[in-house]
Amino acid sequence: MKLKYDMLMTDKDCVTATVNNLVAKVRSRDLQIRQMEDHLQQLSKEHMQLTKNLEDELKLKIKDLEKEVDKSGYKERQTFLKHKRQAFIAL
């Protein structure tokens, strides 16, 4: 009877150790998942900020180019040439 009890206690201890090991692995993975989620959120925020910065930079570049076009008289030249063509076609 004592031998059977000792064997059952040994089995119970093995099962308990296995369960504890599995619980530790699950906790470790949960921690890894939380860290990865935090990192993903950080990367997402950085991506959004970089996108916004690039968008702002491109908008400024567009304004600069529009000013340059206005200074160069390109629009006036295009309008003049368009009217000149229309006048020529009308003849």
URDAKA-V868923 format. One record per residue. N is the residue number from 0. RES is the residue in three letters. OMEGA is omega in whole degrees, -180 to 180 (999 if undefined). D_CENTER is the distance of its C-alpha to the mean C-alpha in Angstrom with 1 decimal. Layout:
{{N RES OMEGA D_CENTER} {N RES OMEGA D_CENTER}}
This chain:
{{0 MET 179 64.6} {1 LYS 180 63.3} {2 LEU 179 61.9} {3 LYS 178 60.1} {4 TYR 179 58.7} {5 ASP 178 57.5} {6 MET 179 55.8} {7 LEU 178 54.0} {8 MET 177 52.9} {9 THR 177 51.6} {10 ASP 179 49.7} {11 LYS 179 48.3} {12 ASP 178 47.2} {13 CYS 179 45.5} {14 VAL 179 43.7} {15 THR 179 42.8} {16 ALA 179 41.4} {17 THR 179 39.4} {18 VAL 179 38.0} {19 ASN 178 37.2} {20 ASN 179 35.5} {21 LEU 178 33.3} {22 VAL 179 32.5} {23 ALA 179 31.5} {24 LYS 179 29.2} {25 VAL 179 27.6} {26 ARG 179 27.1} {27 SER 179 25.6} {28 ARG 177 23.1} {29 ASP 178 22.3} {30 LEU 178 21.7} {31 GLN -180 19.5} {32 ILE 179 17.5} {33 ARG 179 17.2} {34 GLN 179 16.2} {35 MET 177 13.5} {36 GLU 177 12.3} {37 ASP 180 12.6} {38 HIS 179 10.7} {39 LEU 177 7.7} {40 GLN 179 8.2} {41 GLN 179 8.7} {42 LEU 179 5.7} {43 SER 178 3.8} {44 LYS 179 7.0} {45 GLU 180 7.3} {46 HIS 179 4.7} {47 MET -180 6.7} {48 GLN 178 9.7} {49 LEU 179 9.6} {50 THR 179 9.4} {51 LYS 179 12.2} {52 ASN 180 14.1} {53 LEU 178 14.2} {54 GLU 179 15.3} {55 ASP 180 17.9} {56 GLU 180 19.1} {57 LEU 177 19.6} {58 LYS 177 21.4} {59 LEU 179 23.7} {60 LYS 178 24.3} {61 ILE 179 25.3} {62 LYS 179 27.7} {63 ASP 180 29.2} {64 LEU 177 29.8} {65 GLU 177 31.3} {66 LYS 180 33.6} {67 GLU 178 34.5} {68 VAL 179 35.4} {69 ASP -180 37.5} {70 LYS -175 39.3} {71 SER -179 40.1} {72 GLY -178 41.8} {73 TYR -178 39.9} {74 LYS 180 39.8} {75 GLU 179 43.5} {76 ARG 180 44.4} {77 GLN 179 42.5} {78 THR 179 44.3} {79 PHE -179 47.6} {80 LEU 179 47.2} {81 LYS 179 46.3} {82 HIS 179 49.4} {83 LYS 179 51.5} {84 ARG -179 50.5} {85 GLN 179 51.3} {86 ALA 180 54.6} {87 PHE 180 55.5} {88 ILE -179 54.7} {89 ALA 180 56.8} {90 LEU 999 59.7}}
